[in-house]
Amino acid sequence: MNAAPQIFFDSKKARDFNGFHPWVRDHALIEPAAPIASGEVVELMSPGGGWIGRGIYNPSSRIRVRLYQWNRAQQLDVQWCEAQLARAVQLRETWMQRHQRHEAVRLVNSEGDGLSGLIVDRFGEYLVLQVTALAILPWLETIADWFQTRLSPRGIFVRIEGKTAHQEGMEARDELLRGTLPTGPIELTENGVKLQFDLVSGQKTGYYLDQRENRRRAANWTSGGPMLDVCSYLGGFALAACHLGRPSTVLAVDSSARALEQAKVNATLNDFSQIEYVQADCFDYLEELVASGRKFQTVVLDPPRMASSRGQLGSALRAYHRLNLSAVNLLEPDGTLITCSCSGRVMRSDMLGMLASVSKRTRRSIQVVESLGADFDHPIDVNCPESEYLKCLVCRVA
């Protein structure tokens, strides 16, 4: 086997690098004198020539190298890839054997399972593979074959979103890899609630499994008063609340008309007639509600990712502050705020600091009664803080 090209850290720019972090950014490296092909295996070296790890090179991405191995005796080959997949699936199977089996579950969680750039979600008899890094493409057929052999799904679908494709220098894709696609929306049950959604045209892999347990926990804090569900998507928080918490009314707000149409179908499936749906920009609409004097006993904020880089952190925190300020102003005394962030760059401490600022601005006490994250099938790599992307804070607001 030919030796892999070596790529070296810039000693002046790599001081903050954690050797076990899977991302090596372009500014931390000395660009190689000889060109290295996109997707080629490289050896990452210290400025002094010491071996650090092995990964995949991508000259088109700001994440120039994605590291996958820190054991020099290993090789980035098919056997390694299949072993990583087996280890990831075993984790979920072990948990579900001991606790509860789910119809929908995340089988591979990117950095959290040592496969940076790969997400695999199972929805009943179908699998959706979301590829977020060019480094995964050489293994894509191997991955599909492995899952087809081990799990025998009816269909395996791959998704590469346009923005991600542009950032990684690859083509966007939405296509069937194995088997057949469902002819329409599929139906699953979560927390006792029936859900329908479209695997082919839905956001990300079709549905947000990371909030599964948080939807149940949040519902337990929902009393009989009116509820506001902001960025409701397919209605997950609202549906769980109607099933477990029984709010008197629910106002569900989302910017996507298509998502709200499916949310209405889901409400009908469960015979929930107390949900009203509004298509609107969440920022402006919440401020309109505040101006109207309307009040709620529970407010849920589950906005999309607002910071994908360090440079966007400041604007993201201002956006979270604006949303949460409106939410607190809409709450009755001793109301419940469920506020979420799915931005990996936003730390849990950032969310607490933002809420402290809202508390001072509104002169209302905010207590965090539960500090939650992603469900069991979304493990976190302790060397990659960004993999703890989901924060869900359940708060009592005086």
GISUL-V883701 format. One record per backbone hydrogen bond with DSSP energy under -1.0 kcal/mol. NH is the residue of the N-H (numbers start at 0). CO is the residue of the C=O. Records with the same first field share a line. If there is no record, write none. Layout:
NH->CO + CO
//
This chain:
6->42
8->44
9->27
12->9
13->9
16->13
20->17
23->64
25->61
27->24
28->25
29->7
38->56
39->36
41->54
42->4
43->52
44->6
45->49
48->45
51->43
52->43
53->68
54->41
55->65
56->39
57->63
60->57
63->61
64->23
65->55
66->21
67->53
68->53
73->70
76->74
80->76
81->77
82->78
83->79
84->80
85->81
86->82
87->83
88->84
89->85
90->86
91->87
92->88
93->89
94->90
95->91
96->92
97->93
98->94
104->121
106->119
107->119
109->117
111->108
112->109
113->110
114->109
117->114
118->129
119->107
120->127
121->104
122->125
123->102
125->122
126->154
127->120
128->156
129->118
130->158
131->116
135->132
136->133
138->135
139->136
142->138
143->139
144->140
145->141
146->142
147->143
148->144
149->145
150->146
153->124
155->177
156->126
157->174
158->128
159->172
164->160
165->161
166->162
167->163
169->164
172->159
174->157
176->155
177->155
179->153
185->196
187->194
189->192
192->189
194->187
196->185
201->197
205->202
208->206
211->208
214->210
215->211
216->212
217->213
218->214
219->215
220->217
221->218
226->248
227->297
228->250
229->299
230->252
231->252
234->231
238->234
239->235
240->236
241->237
242->238
243->239
244->240
245->240
249->273
250->226
251->275
252->228
253->277
259->255
260->256
261->257
262->258
263->259
264->260
265->261
266->262
267->263
268->264
269->265
270->267
271->266
275->249
277->251
279->253
284->280
285->281
286->282
287->283
288->284
289->285
290->286
291->287
292->289
293->288
295->329
296->225
297->225
298->335
299->227
300->337
301->229
311->308
312->309
315->311
316->312
317->313
318->314
319->315
320->316
321->317
322->318
323->319
324->320
325->321
326->322
327->323
328->324
331->295
333->396
334->331 + 396
335->296
336->394
337->298
338->392
339->300
340->390
345->342
350->346
351->347
352->348
353->349
354->350
355->351
356->352
357->353
358->354
359->355
360->356
361->357
362->358
363->358
366->395
368->393
369->393
371->391
374->209
377->374
383->380
386->383
387->384
388->386
390->340
391->371
392->338
393->369
394->336
395->366
396->334
397->364
//
